[in-house]
Amino acid sequence: MSIFKAHITAMSAYKPPLDGRDAQRHLLLDFNERTLPVSQPVQHALIDYIQSGRLQMYPAYGDIVDKIAAYAGVKPEQAMITNGSDQGIELIIRSACREGDEAIIPGKGFAFYSQCARVENLTILEPQYQFETGFPFEAVLAAISPRTRVICLASPNNPSGTPISREQIIAIAQAAPHSAILVDECYYEYVQQTVADLVDELPNLVVTRTFSKTWGIPSLRLGYILSNAANIKALLNVRGPYDVNQLAVVAIRAALEQPEFVHTYVQEVMTQSKPLLEQYLNGKGIRFWPSVSNYLWTFPAQPQAVADALQAAGILVRPNADPQGNLGLRMTLGTLEQTQRLISELDKVLS
């Protein structure tokens, strides 16, 4: 007999397929990561800290929240740091919901939203994204009830890259004032669309972001939450005092001092690599979801054979089935040179 809650012991763990990934042997186009190492200033800042004899100390975060708030365009009291944006998502759902409440989580989407909701034993409603119409706006509005306590809005969605308009997010927040509206902006730098400026106007709005994607430090785990000051104060009551890695703070402080390393990479991905891959896929008649971010969910014939051949050529992509069970391949966009290599290997496979 388990000592833990029955619904938790009956769950399965969230296990991303990370085994065997090696940046030295593979071009990693499977997890939407930055495909280049972090900048030299970030690396040097980490080395200097490690060599300073302070690893035995508890983390002290200093002014990092102020710096992140300035970057995000909010007041310091409207921001908090978390152990990756995953912890931010978990904190919001834990803090907003009780067992038996309802969560609206449009699918197919990021699996971690549902994982957190299941831990809290919530009833999950899943309006479905559609290839033709994108975000299921009307279905989300129709699903709102007095029992709705959280609505998870990925802006943009993963794996499809589908955007949600600012107007739609506002309408949902106004239609469900009793619910936490969790807007996941983890791909913000690619999309450059945000609702963070509305956190005072919409008191139920809670935005999560991360330094894992464009900033390139998923291994160190630093995310942040943007919301009104009262919400941030409440969430800080739940987050532990030492939950964030000191090395993550060191890295991000250095990165924020030279954001051009991120902006240059983003520009290459979005204005060179992405149009090139889209043009190639269209030329081959391969269907893919329209995406506003750094990845394309593609549906070639014999997708598993394509994925296996790419892996044999040293390129990893992410197999991912749509709600109808059709297997697709989500392909991360890297530099122009990396995308040209991907296209070259795809051409061999598809020919």
Buried (B, 14 or more C-beta within 10 A) or exposed (E): EEEEEEEEEEEEEEEEEEEEBEEEEBBBBBBBBBBBEBBEBBEEBBEEBEEEEEEEEEBEBEEBBEBBBBBBEBBBEBBBBBBBBBBBBBBBBBBBBEEEBBBBBBBBBBBBBBBBBBBBBBBBBBBEBBBEEBBBBEBBBEBBEEBBBBBBBBBBBBBBBBBBEBEBBBBBBEBBEEBBBBBBBBBBBBBEBBBBEBBEEBBBBBBBBBBBBBBBBBEBBBBBBBBBBEBBEEBEEEBEEEBBBBBBBBBBBBBBEEBEBBEEBBEBBBEBBBEBBBEBBEEBEBEBBEBBBBBBBBBBEEBEEBBEBBBEBEBBBBBBEBEEEEBBBBBBBBBBEBBBBBBEBBEEBBE
